[in-house]
Amino acid sequence: MTDELSPRFAEDLVRARVEARLAEAGASEASRAAAIKAMIHASLVGVDSHGVRLTGHYCKMLGGGRLNKNPQLKVESRGAGSAMVHGDDGLGHYAAYRAVEVGIELARQAGVGAVGIKHSSHLGAAGAYALAGAEQGFVTFATTNTDSMVALYDGAQKFHGTNPLAFAAPVPNARPWLLDMATSSIPLNRVLLHRSLDKALPEGVAATADGEPTTDPHEADMLLPLGGVDYGYKGAALAGVATLFSALLTGTTLDPDFIPMYGGDDISTPRNMGHFVLVIDPDKFAGRAVFAAAIGSYLESLRGSRVRDGGRVMAPGDREWEEMDRRKAEGIPVDPDTVRFLGL
Amino acid sequence: MTDELSPRFAEDLVRARVEARLAEAGASEASRAAAIKAMIHASLVGVDSHGVRLTGHYCKMLGGGRLNKNPQLKVESRGAGSAMVHGDDGLGHYAAYRAVEVGIELARQAGVGAVGIKHSSHLGAAGAYALAGAEQGFVTFATTNTDSMVALYDGAQKFHGTNPLAFAAPVPNARPWLLDMATSSIPLNRVLLHRSLDKALPEGVAATADGEPTTDPHEADMLLPLGGVDYGYKGAALAGVATLFSALLTGTTLDPDFIPMYGGDDISTPRNMGHFVLVIDPDKFAGRAVFAAAIGSYLESLRGSRVRDGGRVMAPGDREWEEMDRRKAEGIPVDPDTVRFLGL
């Protein structure tokens, strides 16, 4: 875990070291380029849990055989607006970025491209793929299901993963509107951080092994869905939306059925993870010019709206772009284990 | 507002009276049939705020000229997977149900149908349209933006509407998986109910006119987004997703720019409300049989999962279907004003 005390390293240096490690581990040039792009995105916008710290994990899984070093992606067209990408059990980033490209090609003609991904693996931050579509001018949605870690509403077991929903939209003369949210209130990393600091958690974000809400990070065994104790049925249902699109529509693995990402003995069996990407061409709806004017006006109205004392109103992505600017200038903070692994 | 003391009336009687009032108000047969279907859906599943109580409001707007009594819908094809429906300023339910049908036609061929709706009006419960797609075998998403009522994270003004996100999916031999959620924690009606009962609100669901969180229903001036005081940036961003799809992509009215639904002087100017419907054919992804087995297995696993003491785990929609069974047996509760208006 990174914190304010973590040493910082220049983006280019970090990138080069990640590249070297993944190459040594045998990942093909194309698949490692995708993984690096996604990890550096996460590390720049401040999502360290999905950033370069995963390099060691991916290298281990490439060595163990869970991940195919030289995946050959297959794109199966299913209709004028739909396709499936077969990830060939390689690094999930590779299949997911390809799905965005396929979605864009479909959307240019059909107005929309819906692309399921199967036989994939961990894809890092889902926002990286929503962003990839938005950077090319398309409204993009990306989601995945993940290992069970979050209770259902009133549940007493880990059921859904932290199942992210990521949306991005192009903004004229500015960086995209970008939402990349877990459907739990906090990530597991936050619990681990509070545990190491012996610091209480906020209310309604974690539960004991019996599903009882707790603020004690040492007692916390699972996360609670967004909405907390009172409205967690909404967060749980949104986690279900991620599973619906990523696993049920693609015929891949359900959250509770995954071979554990970490900590299990099996690092040789592929996990058949699914994801889903939806790409929409604004040109086929209001038209690109009207859309651009509308989102500009919307963001101006949002950023200019009245703020409560001591607060600050931001659009989704604003915090991430600020953090990116800071990290491009001051470097990417890297945790001690990853510093050692990357030889920084 | 309905409560446990509200008198109940048989569905058929209520439906007949709603039909009579809308016919008297001049709504065309097709447009009132759609409105009735959506209102009865909401009244049966327990979403009374969007149920038959709106009959009087719609009749007033049909009389005032805001709503076109005899709308001629236009469907503009935009690509193999995309279309726009022009609602001709009629009852929004009519345009929204048509959009679902258009989406299904597109999805059967293209695998996905993305349909924007413009020049529409209030559509009632967004879940009605997600459900309409699921009942025909399609995974369906429906959303709309609405009048400003919810603060931004750290905001001190009403910005987004309660902007619902509705998803539904077909389940073999059972009623659909159905999520219809506001992106605020509670609806405005809940505040009004607590105000009339002089009863404190839960924490983190409402704010004063200065954006300060309050549990005092008399001080509450706006709603807070899902996620409450700590994680409301997620709910605010999800409200933005509804606006992105419904208003920005369709070129229709932004939440703060709507002529007020209620309480304003102007009941003659159409509001140019937008919505968005997305329909996906499971047959073009995992295939219908694999999808059916997967969602069956997922729901079995969910409903059989461990429950915390005194709790109950449900899938999205389970509560609604139970309420529907109860109301079909015991009748639909109707508030006093609506009892008078419908002559019950």
Interface residues (C-beta under 8 A of the other chain):
Chain A: R78 G79 A80 G81 S82 A83 M84 L106 Q109 A110 G111 V112 G113 A114 G116 V139 A151 L152 Y153 D154 G155 A156 Q157 F159 F167 A169 W177 L179 M181 S185 I186 P202 G204 A207 D210 G211 E212 L226 G227 G228 D230 Y231 Y233 K234 G235 A237 L238 G240 V241 T243 L244 F245 A247 L248 L249 T250 G251 L254 P256 L278 I280 D281 P282 K284 F285 A286 G287 V290 F291 A294 I295 S297 Y298 S301 L302 S305 R306 V307 R308 D309 G311 R312 V313 M314 A315 P316
Chain B: R78 G79 A80 G81 S82 A83 M84 L106 Q109 A110 G111 V112 G113 A114 G116 V139 A151 L152 Y153 D154 G155 A156 Q157 F159 F167 A169 W177 L179 M181 S185 I186 P202 G204 A207 D210 G211 E212 L226 G227 G228 D230 Y231 Y233 K234 G235 A237 L238 G240 V241 T243 L244 F245 A247 L248 L249 T250 G251 L254 P256 L278 I280 D281 P282 K284 F285 A286 G287 V290 F291 A294 I295 S297 Y298 S301 L302 S305 R306 V307 R308 D309 G311 R312 V313 M314 A315 P316
